[in-house]
Amino acid sequence: MNTQPLRVVALSANTRRPSRTRSLVNAIAMRLAESNSVQVLLYDFVDIGIEFGMATSLDELSAKAKSIFDQVCQADALIVGTPVYKGAYSGHFKHFFDLLNPECLIHKPVCLAANGGGSKHALVVEHSLRPLFGFFSAATTPTAVYACEADFLNGEPADEALISRIDRAVYELRTACNLTAVSKMVV
């Protein structure tokens, strides 16, 4: 019997702190981490460093940045979030996954999240994020989490419908990771 906690990496594509993207990803991660059988590591692109944008391979990154890529590959599951710019995920978000070995995401459970200024960007998770992770053969949760500016209060997710989507996505991620015994879905 494996007594190791589930290792989940929560990755936020924000380039500054504080950010709504980090708050959204953190809210999903903290809800998932309510189980003692889950260890969550939260990173954002601020942690990767400024050389990341110019790198054409992982060899060009600092040891700290490489370790984040390693953690993503070694994780049992991922929570990924990106800000939305002009109807798509950020260029930094795409660049991160361009540098990642595609084989490390095969069948890996992934919860998708994004946030933008308004609801007109909500389909970015279906039209941009889901196809990207489909390329990697990742196992994305059926429910993705999109939040707009109005869903936050003092920088934290606060809207009741958003909290409900977070709960549903966390339930699905737990199910994908065989952690169904630790929680019940709130509908």
TORTITOR-436122 format. One record per residue (C-alpha): x, y, z; residue in one letter. Coordinates in pm, whole numbers. Each point is the difference from the previous one (the first is absolute). Layout:
! TORTITOR-436122
<c1=X	c2=Y	c3=Z	rest=A>
...
This chain:
! TORTITOR-436122
<c1=0	c2=0	c3=0	rest=M>
<c1=138	c2=341	c3=-102	rest=N>
<c1=-9	c2=251	c3=287	rest=T>
<c1=159	c2=282	c3=-197	rest=Q>
<c1=-225	c2=303	c3=-40	rest=P>
<c1=-119	c2=89	c3=-348	rest=L>
<c1=242	c2=257	c3=-144	rest=R>
<c1=-182	c2=283	c3=-176	rest=V>
<c1=168	c2=296	c3=-166	rest=V>
<c1=-211	c2=313	c3=-29	rest=A>
<c1=145	c2=225	c3=-271	rest=L>
<c1=-113	c2=357	c3=-51	rest=S>
<c1=111	c2=187	c3=-313	rest=A>
<c1=-4	c2=338	c3=168	rest=N>
<c1=304	c2=222	c3=-41	rest=T>
<c1=-51	c2=209	c3=315	rest=R>
<c1=-127	c2=-31	c3=353	rest=R>
<c1=-263	c2=40	c3=118	rest=P>
<c1=-215	c2=-121	c3=-288	rest=S>
<c1=-352	c2=-133	c3=-47	rest=R>
<c1=143	c2=-297	c3=-191	rest=T>
<c1=210	c2=-104	c3=298	rest=R>
<c1=-299	c2=52	c3=233	rest=S>
<c1=-219	c2=-217	c3=-221	rest=L>
<c1=257	c2=-280	c3=-31	rest=V>
<c1=71	c2=20	c3=373	rest=N>
<c1=-372	c2=-25	c3=83	rest=A>
<c1=-27	c2=-319	c3=-206	rest=I>
<c1=319	c2=-137	c3=153	rest=A>
<c1=-102	c2=76	c3=358	rest=M>
<c1=-338	c2=-164	c3=-52	rest=R>
<c1=176	c2=-310	c3=-135	rest=L>
<c1=257	c2=6	c3=282	rest=A>
<c1=-274	c2=-28	c3=263	rest=E>
<c1=76	c2=-370	c3=-24	rest=S>
<c1=298	c2=-117	c3=203	rest=N>
<c1=88	c2=-230	c3=-288	rest=S>
<c1=89	c2=293	c3=-231	rest=V>
<c1=318	c2=208	c3=-12	rest=Q>
<c1=-29	c2=313	c3=-215	rest=V>
<c1=292	c2=204	c3=-131	rest=L>
<c1=-104	c2=342	c3=-132	rest=L>
<c1=220	c2=174	c3=-256	rest=Y>
<c1=-46	c2=293	c3=-229	rest=D>
<c1=210	c2=144	c3=-276	rest=F>
<c1=151	c2=252	c3=240	rest=V>
<c1=171	c2=-304	c3=158	rest=D>
<c1=152	c2=-111	c3=-332	rest=I>
<c1=197	c2=320	c3=-54	rest=G>
<c1=55	c2=252	c3=-275	rest=I>
<c1=218	c2=-223	c3=-220	rest=E>
<c1=-300	c2=-223	c3=-64	rest=F>
<c1=-138	c2=220	c3=-278	rest=G>
<c1=319	c2=-22	c3=-207	rest=M>
<c1=70	c2=-371	c3=55	rest=A>
<c1=-27	c2=-233	c3=-297	rest=T>
<c1=72	c2=-312	c3=208	rest=S>
<c1=2	c2=-104	c3=362	rest=L>
<c1=382	c2=1	c3=-9	rest=D>
<c1=-11	c2=380	c3=-14	rest=E>
<c1=-190	c2=31	c3=328	rest=L>
<c1=124	c2=42	c3=356	rest=S>
<c1=3	c2=-299	c3=233	rest=A>
<c1=-304	c2=143	c3=182	rest=K>
<c1=-197	c2=33	c3=-324	rest=A>
<c1=99	c2=-351	c3=-113	rest=K>
<c1=-118	c2=-138	c3=334	rest=S>
<c1=-348	c2=146	c3=-62	rest=I>
<c1=-14	c2=-174	c3=-338	rest=F>
<c1=114	c2=-322	c3=173	rest=D>
<c1=-270	c2=39	c3=266	rest=Q>
<c1=-265	c2=37	c3=-272	rest=V>
<c1=122	c2=-318	c3=-168	rest=C>
<c1=20	c2=-194	c3=327	rest=Q>
<c1=-338	c2=116	c3=130	rest=A>
<c1=-287	c2=-243	c3=27	rest=D>
<c1=-240	c2=275	c3=-111	rest=A>
<c1=2	c2=365	c3=-104	rest=L>
<c1=-207	c2=311	c3=53	rest=I>
<c1=86	c2=254	c3=-270	rest=V>
<c1=-126	c2=354	c3=-34	rest=G>
<c1=64	c2=286	c3=-235	rest=T>
<c1=-113	c2=356	c3=-42	rest=P>
<c1=-187	c2=58	c3=-325	rest=V>
<c1=128	c2=260	c3=-244	rest=Y>
<c1=-203	c2=81	c3=-309	rest=K>
<c1=-193	c2=-327	c3=13	rest=G>
<c1=290	c2=-243	c3=55	rest=A>
<c1=239	c2=-127	c3=264	rest=Y>
<c1=315	c2=201	c3=59	rest=S>
<c1=308	c2=-41	c3=-217	rest=G>
<c1=200	c2=-92	c3=310	rest=H>
<c1=-246	c2=-279	c3=74	rest=F>
<c1=44	c2=-144	c3=-350	rest=K>
<c1=377	c2=44	c3=18	rest=H>
<c1=14	c2=-201	c3=324	rest=F>
<c1=-173	c2=-294	c3=-165	rest=F>
<c1=210	c2=39	c3=-316	rest=D>
<c1=308	c2=-66	c3=215	rest=L>
<c1=-157	c2=-292	c3=189	rest=L>
<c1=60	c2=-359	c3=-111	rest=N>
<c1=-340	c2=-97	c3=-146	rest=P>
<c1=24	c2=-357	c3=126	rest=E>
<c1=-9	c2=105	c3=365	rest=C>
<c1=-364	c2=107	c3=-24	rest=L>
<c1=-144	c2=-316	c3=-156	rest=I>
<c1=-306	c2=-107	c3=205	rest=H>
<c1=87	c2=251	c3=276	rest=K>
<c1=-314	c2=143	c3=164	rest=P>
<c1=-16	c2=377	c3=-58	rest=V>
<c1=-244	c2=260	c3=129	rest=C>
<c1=-22	c2=298	c3=-240	rest=L>
<c1=-55	c2=355	c3=122	rest=A>
<c1=9	c2=347	c3=-153	rest=A>
<c1=-105	c2=350	c3=86	rest=N>
<c1=-67	c2=311	c3=-202	rest=G>
<c1=-152	c2=341	c3=20	rest=G>
<c1=-347	c2=-113	c3=-99	rest=G>
<c1=-222	c2=-291	c3=-91	rest=S>
<c1=65	c2=38	c3=-375	rest=K>
<c1=325	c2=-196	c3=52	rest=H>
<c1=-164	c2=-295	c3=178	rest=A>
<c1=30	c2=-243	c3=-291	rest=L>
<c1=379	c2=28	c3=1	rest=V>
<c1=14	c2=-310	c3=218	rest=V>
<c1=-191	c2=-203	c3=-260	rest=E>
<c1=141	c2=154	c3=-318	rest=H>
<c1=362	c2=48	c3=105	rest=S>
<c1=99	c2=-181	c3=319	rest=L>
<c1=-179	c2=-331	c3=-54	rest=R>
<c1=144	c2=-49	c3=-353	rest=P>
<c1=350	c2=83	c3=126	rest=L>
<c1=-21	c2=-267	c3=269	rest=F>
<c1=-168	c2=-236	c3=-246	rest=G>
<c1=317	c2=21	c3=-209	rest=F>
<c1=193	c2=-120	c3=307	rest=F>
<c1=-255	c2=-281	c3=60	rest=S>
<c1=-61	c2=135	c3=349	rest=A>
<c1=-319	c2=-97	c3=184	rest=A>
<c1=-172	c2=334	c3=54	rest=T>
<c1=-289	c2=20	c3=241	rest=T>
<c1=-339	c2=43	c3=-166	rest=P>
<c1=-59	c2=322	c3=194	rest=T>
<c1=241	c2=285	c3=-63	rest=A>
<c1=-2	c2=312	c3=216	rest=V>
<c1=-28	c2=343	c3=-159	rest=Y>
<c1=-27	c2=316	c3=207	rest=A>
<c1=-42	c2=360	c3=-103	rest=C>
<c1=88	c2=313	c3=192	rest=E>
<c1=-347	c2=26	c3=154	rest=A>
<c1=40	c2=-347	c3=161	rest=D>
<c1=268	c2=127	c3=239	rest=F>
<c1=-26	c2=197	c3=321	rest=L>
<c1=319	c2=153	c3=138	rest=N>
<c1=200	c2=-213	c3=-244	rest=G>
<c1=-153	c2=-331	c3=110	rest=E>
<c1=-263	c2=-216	c3=-174	rest=P>
<c1=-332	c2=89	c3=160	rest=A>
<c1=-286	c2=-57	c3=-245	rest=D>
<c1=-228	c2=-286	c3=104	rest=E>
<c1=-18	c2=-149	c3=-352	rest=A>
<c1=381	c2=15	c3=-26	rest=L>
<c1=41	c2=-178	c3=334	rest=I>
<c1=-243	c2=-266	c3=-121	rest=S>
<c1=206	c2=-51	c3=-321	rest=R>
<c1=315	c2=-28	c3=210	rest=I>
<c1=-165	c2=-264	c3=220	rest=D>
<c1=-117	c2=-197	c3=-304	rest=R>
<c1=343	c2=15	c3=-168	rest=A>
<c1=172	c2=-107	c3=324	rest=V>
<c1=-243	c2=-291	c3=37	rest=Y>
<c1=79	c2=-107	c3=-357	rest=E>
<c1=374	c2=31	c3=57	rest=L>
<c1=-29	c2=-208	c3=318	rest=R>
<c1=-198	c2=-258	c3=-194	rest=T>
<c1=262	c2=-9	c3=-278	rest=A>
<c1=265	c2=-55	c3=269	rest=C>
<c1=-206	c2=-267	c3=179	rest=N>
<c1=-58	c2=217	c3=306	rest=L>
<c1=-378	c2=-20	c3=-5	rest=T>
<c1=-19	c2=-127	c3=355	rest=A>
<c1=132	c2=327	c3=143	rest=V>
<c1=-284	c2=229	c3=-106	rest=S>
<c1=-348	c2=28	c3=-138	rest=K>
<c1=-82	c2=226	c3=-289	rest=M>
<c1=-193	c2=314	c3=86	rest=V>
<c1=-251	c2=77	c3=-274	rest=V>
